[in-house]
Amino acid sequence: MTTTATKFIVMTAAAKVSGAAKKGNYKRIAVVEVEGDAVPAMISERAKGLVRIVQTWERLSVGKTDRCAFAVAMVEAKALAESLNA
């Protein structure tokens, strides 16, 4: 039996939003566990190389400042991935 080392990475993707909110720019963030140096093509349990999804942040508004929902969640996601990799 061989074991593959895993690591935690942060992924982003476009978010699906309802009709009323389509005027803005929305994204989602996920901290995922991957096998080796794999970079999955999507945030999904079915993605090749992805072991599990640890946490997601959905429908985050992307603004022009570092105080927008997306930027705040990205800082939190990077901190979580870093602590899990330690």
HELIX and SHEET records of a PDB file:
HELIX    1   1 GLY A   19  ALA A   21  5                                   3    
HELIX    2   2 ALA A   69  ASN A   85  1                                  17    
SHEET    1   A 3 THR A   6  ALA A  14  0                                        
SHEET    2   A 3 TYR A  26  GLU A  35 -1                                        
SHEET    3   A 3 LEU A  50  SER A  61 -1                                        
END                                                                             
